[in-house]
Amino acid sequence: MKIAIIKVVLSISILLLAQPSFATHHETGEKNEKTIIGYDTTEGTKAPLYAGSLDTVAVWIKYMQAHEDNDLNAIRNANAEGFEAWTSDGSFIDSTDAQMTLLKEWFAASDPKWTHMYSIANEFTGKDGKLQQWVTTGWDLVETVDGKKNKRREIFDVLIENGKVKTIYIAARPIPD
């Protein structure tokens, strides 16, 4: 019994002494730089695109849950001032009010349901010096119209501004049965 207690105390001591090496992997004086994951050229120049905050993904997941729940009030409240969206059929939604009209009709006609596939948080600083936080995310959508199920894969690029959805670009393709 005494040997077992000594082994436990020794093991705990070793773990406590080794703990600082687990806490950080950076050397003293080493820079803690953002990770470049690509480049953005939408403003005509090549700007580094960095890994973004997962908080923006959480905003989008909550937004999509509101769509799943047909909760127009939650969607309205999650939109930023000046909300706009471009849909996969080329339509432009110029305001939250226009979006609410479209969604109310769409939810009633097709009962859309989404399945999350992936989400990537990314960010860059625009020419104006303003940080832009984006989520690129993929979802599978099933709509039921007149008893027939239609499936498609949707890819969203979403600008999150101050924790709200500001801009959405949507691309889609059918998923065969």
C-alpha beads as a LAMMPS data file, in Angstrom:
LAMMPS data file: protein, C-alpha beads

177 atoms
176 bonds

1 atom types
1 bond types

-500.0 500.0 xlo xhi
-500.0 500.0 ylo yhi
-500.0 500.0 zlo zhi

Masses

1 110.0

Atoms # bond

1 1 1 0.000 0.000 0.000
2 1 1 2.836 2.382 0.938
3 1 1 4.561 1.757 -2.426
4 1 1 1.292 2.483 -4.287
5 1 1 0.913 5.829 -2.505
6 1 1 4.516 6.747 -3.314
7 1 1 3.904 5.890 -7.004
8 1 1 0.769 8.072 -7.107
9 1 1 2.552 11.014 -5.421
10 1 1 5.536 10.612 -7.788
11 1 1 3.255 10.484 -10.850
12 1 1 1.376 13.610 -9.781
13 1 1 4.678 15.422 -9.115
14 1 1 5.987 14.550 -12.581
15 1 1 2.766 15.764 -14.217
16 1 1 2.856 19.033 -12.268
17 1 1 6.484 19.634 -13.212
18 1 1 5.835 18.837 -16.898
19 1 1 2.639 20.927 -17.104
20 1 1 4.315 24.172 -18.272
21 1 1 5.592 22.394 -21.383
22 1 1 2.004 21.415 -22.260
23 1 1 0.665 24.915 -21.674
24 1 1 2.396 26.478 -24.663
25 1 1 4.444 25.344 -27.605
26 1 1 6.032 28.710 -28.391
27 1 1 9.584 29.557 -27.458
28 1 1 10.347 32.685 -25.424
29 1 1 10.405 35.685 -27.754
30 1 1 8.741 33.781 -30.612
31 1 1 6.067 35.777 -32.477
32 1 1 2.526 34.500 -32.199
33 1 1 1.394 35.333 -35.772
34 1 1 -1.935 34.707 -37.466
35 1 1 -2.094 31.776 -39.870
36 1 1 -2.483 32.728 -43.524
37 1 1 -4.927 30.298 -45.138
38 1 1 -5.213 31.947 -48.547
39 1 1 -5.702 35.279 -50.269
40 1 1 -8.590 37.612 -51.044
41 1 1 -8.591 39.591 -54.296
42 1 1 -12.142 41.017 -54.269
43 1 1 -10.843 44.581 -53.872
44 1 1 -8.452 44.281 -56.810
45 1 1 -5.351 43.566 -54.752
46 1 1 -4.012 40.418 -53.141
47 1 1 -4.694 40.558 -49.387
48 1 1 -3.787 37.761 -46.938
49 1 1 -6.744 35.730 -45.749
50 1 1 -6.317 34.510 -42.174
51 1 1 -7.918 31.801 -40.079
52 1 1 -10.845 33.506 -38.365
53 1 1 -12.674 33.336 -35.063
54 1 1 -14.931 30.340 -34.488
55 1 1 -17.334 32.797 -32.837
56 1 1 -18.422 33.739 -36.368
57 1 1 -19.210 30.090 -37.119
58 1 1 -21.355 29.974 -33.975
59 1 1 -23.293 33.020 -35.228
60 1 1 -23.951 31.263 -38.550
61 1 1 -24.905 27.921 -36.951
62 1 1 -27.446 29.739 -34.762
63 1 1 -28.746 31.603 -37.842
64 1 1 -29.238 28.349 -39.740
65 1 1 -30.983 26.810 -36.732
66 1 1 -33.439 29.723 -36.859
67 1 1 -34.059 28.825 -40.532
68 1 1 -34.508 25.164 -39.577
69 1 1 -37.058 26.260 -36.955
70 1 1 -38.792 28.700 -39.383
71 1 1 -38.148 31.396 -36.752
72 1 1 -38.466 34.617 -38.755
73 1 1 -38.118 36.792 -35.645
74 1 1 -34.764 35.190 -34.725
75 1 1 -33.543 35.580 -38.321
76 1 1 -34.621 39.239 -38.398
77 1 1 -32.843 39.914 -35.089
78 1 1 -29.663 38.173 -36.300
79 1 1 -29.361 40.389 -39.384
80 1 1 -27.094 43.420 -39.337
81 1 1 -28.255 46.828 -40.459
82 1 1 -27.922 46.997 -44.245
83 1 1 -28.380 43.222 -44.685
84 1 1 -28.220 41.954 -48.269
85 1 1 -27.987 38.588 -49.996
86 1 1 -27.468 37.068 -53.426
87 1 1 -29.232 33.726 -53.920
88 1 1 -28.133 30.807 -56.069
89 1 1 -30.706 31.656 -58.764
90 1 1 -29.178 35.123 -59.172
91 1 1 -31.798 37.009 -57.162
92 1 1 -30.738 39.944 -54.996
93 1 1 -32.332 40.434 -51.580
94 1 1 -31.795 44.074 -50.662
95 1 1 -33.089 44.161 -47.081
96 1 1 -34.200 42.175 -44.069
97 1 1 -37.837 42.984 -44.886
98 1 1 -37.437 41.545 -48.400
99 1 1 -35.799 38.452 -46.898
100 1 1 -38.674 37.981 -44.433
101 1 1 -41.228 38.099 -47.280
102 1 1 -39.281 35.547 -49.310
103 1 1 -38.653 33.206 -46.354
104 1 1 -42.271 33.275 -45.146
105 1 1 -43.477 32.116 -48.574
106 1 1 -40.622 29.624 -49.034
107 1 1 -41.014 28.003 -45.614
108 1 1 -44.767 27.525 -46.212
109 1 1 -44.287 26.109 -49.727
110 1 1 -41.370 23.697 -49.244
111 1 1 -40.543 23.057 -45.578
112 1 1 -36.749 23.342 -46.145
113 1 1 -34.438 21.323 -43.878
114 1 1 -30.647 21.651 -43.742
115 1 1 -27.794 19.375 -42.735
116 1 1 -24.462 21.008 -41.864
117 1 1 -21.464 19.743 -43.845
118 1 1 -18.609 22.131 -42.928
119 1 1 -17.776 25.692 -41.856
120 1 1 -14.545 27.671 -42.214
121 1 1 -13.954 30.963 -40.386
122 1 1 -11.722 33.418 -42.219
123 1 1 -10.896 37.100 -42.090
124 1 1 -8.954 39.845 -43.819
125 1 1 -8.455 43.567 -43.536
126 1 1 -9.899 45.526 -46.461
127 1 1 -8.360 48.515 -48.213
128 1 1 -10.347 50.720 -45.843
129 1 1 -8.536 49.149 -42.876
130 1 1 -11.739 47.461 -41.647
131 1 1 -11.590 43.825 -40.509
132 1 1 -13.967 41.592 -42.469
133 1 1 -14.951 38.313 -40.808
134 1 1 -16.369 35.665 -43.135
135 1 1 -17.732 32.151 -42.788
136 1 1 -17.569 29.827 -45.790
137 1 1 -19.948 26.983 -45.093
138 1 1 -21.635 24.074 -46.836
139 1 1 -25.067 22.611 -46.128
140 1 1 -27.255 19.967 -47.723
141 1 1 -30.835 21.136 -48.228
142 1 1 -33.959 19.014 -48.647
143 1 1 -37.176 20.715 -49.756
144 1 1 -40.532 18.979 -50.039
145 1 1 -42.765 20.441 -52.747
146 1 1 -46.056 18.710 -53.580
147 1 1 -44.835 15.593 -51.765
148 1 1 -41.624 15.387 -53.840
149 1 1 -38.240 15.790 -52.146
150 1 1 -35.621 17.936 -53.883
151 1 1 -32.026 17.926 -52.649
152 1 1 -29.191 20.340 -53.239
153 1 1 -25.812 21.267 -51.785
154 1 1 -25.553 24.945 -50.821
155 1 1 -22.327 26.855 -50.265
156 1 1 -22.581 30.137 -48.387
157 1 1 -20.059 32.950 -48.018
158 1 1 -21.289 35.021 -45.104
159 1 1 -19.971 38.338 -43.802
160 1 1 -20.420 38.566 -40.028
161 1 1 -20.278 42.108 -38.662
162 1 1 -20.428 42.790 -34.927
163 1 1 -21.907 39.342 -34.307
164 1 1 -24.662 39.752 -36.929
165 1 1 -25.188 38.526 -40.496
166 1 1 -24.427 41.386 -42.908
167 1 1 -24.018 39.802 -46.348
168 1 1 -24.706 36.353 -47.825
169 1 1 -23.619 34.875 -51.163
170 1 1 -25.183 31.508 -52.020
171 1 1 -24.151 28.964 -54.653
172 1 1 -25.947 25.636 -55.106
173 1 1 -26.065 22.460 -57.152
174 1 1 -28.592 19.637 -57.221
175 1 1 -27.850 16.394 -55.389
176 1 1 -29.126 13.423 -57.387
177 1 1 -31.168 10.775 -55.591

Bonds

1 1 1 2
2 1 2 3
3 1 3 4
4 1 4 5
5 1 5 6
6 1 6 7
7 1 7 8
8 1 8 9
9 1 9 10
10 1 10 11
11 1 11 12
12 1 12 13
13 1 13 14
14 1 14 15
15 1 15 16
16 1 16 17
17 1 17 18
18 1 18 19
19 1 19 20
20 1 20 21
21 1 21 22
22 1 22 23
23 1 23 24
24 1 24 25
25 1 25 26
26 1 26 27
27 1 27 28
28 1 28 29
29 1 29 30
30 1 30 31
31 1 31 32
32 1 32 33
33 1 33 34
34 1 34 35
35 1 35 36
36 1 36 37
37 1 37 38
38 1 38 39
39 1 39 40
40 1 40 41
41 1 41 42
42 1 42 43
43 1 43 44
44 1 44 45
45 1 45 46
46 1 46 47
47 1 47 48
48 1 48 49
49 1 49 50
50 1 50 51
51 1 51 52
52 1 52 53
53 1 53 54
54 1 54 55
55 1 55 56
56 1 56 57
57 1 57 58
58 1 58 59
59 1 59 60
60 1 60 61
61 1 61 62
62 1 62 63
63 1 63 64
64 1 64 65
65 1 65 66
66 1 66 67
67 1 67 68
68 1 68 69
69 1 69 70
70 1 70 71
71 1 71 72
72 1 72 73
73 1 73 74
74 1 74 75
75 1 75 76
76 1 76 77
77 1 77 78
78 1 78 79
79 1 79 80
80 1 80 81
81 1 81 82
82 1 82 83
83 1 83 84
84 1 84 85
85 1 85 86
86 1 86 87
87 1 87 88
88 1 88 89
89 1 89 90
90 1 90 91
91 1 91 92
92 1 92 93
93 1 93 94
94 1 94 95
95 1 95 96
96 1 96 97
97 1 97 98
98 1 98 99
99 1 99 100
100 1 100 101
101 1 101 102
102 1 102 103
103 1 103 104
104 1 104 105
105 1 105 106
106 1 106 107
107 1 107 108
108 1 108 109
109 1 109 110
110 1 110 111
111 1 111 112
112 1 112 113
113 1 113 114
114 1 114 115
115 1 115 116
116 1 116 117
117 1 117 118
118 1 118 119
119 1 119 120
120 1 120 121
121 1 121 122
122 1 122 123
123 1 123 124
124 1 124 125
125 1 125 126
126 1 126 127
127 1 127 128
128 1 128 129
129 1 129 130
130 1 130 131
131 1 131 132
132 1 132 133
133 1 133 134
134 1 134 135
135 1 135 136
136 1 136 137
137 1 137 138
138 1 138 139
139 1 139 140
140 1 140 141
141 1 141 142
142 1 142 143
143 1 143 144
144 1 144 145
145 1 145 146
146 1 146 147
147 1 147 148
148 1 148 149
149 1 149 150
150 1 150 151
151 1 151 152
152 1 152 153
153 1 153 154
154 1 154 155
155 1 155 156
156 1 156 157
157 1 157 158
158 1 158 159
159 1 159 160
160 1 160 161
161 1 161 162
162 1 162 163
163 1 163 164
164 1 164 165
165 1 165 166
166 1 166 167
167 1 167 168
168 1 168 169
169 1 169 170
170 1 170 171
171 1 171 172
172 1 172 173
173 1 173 174
174 1 174 175
175 1 175 176
176 1 176 177
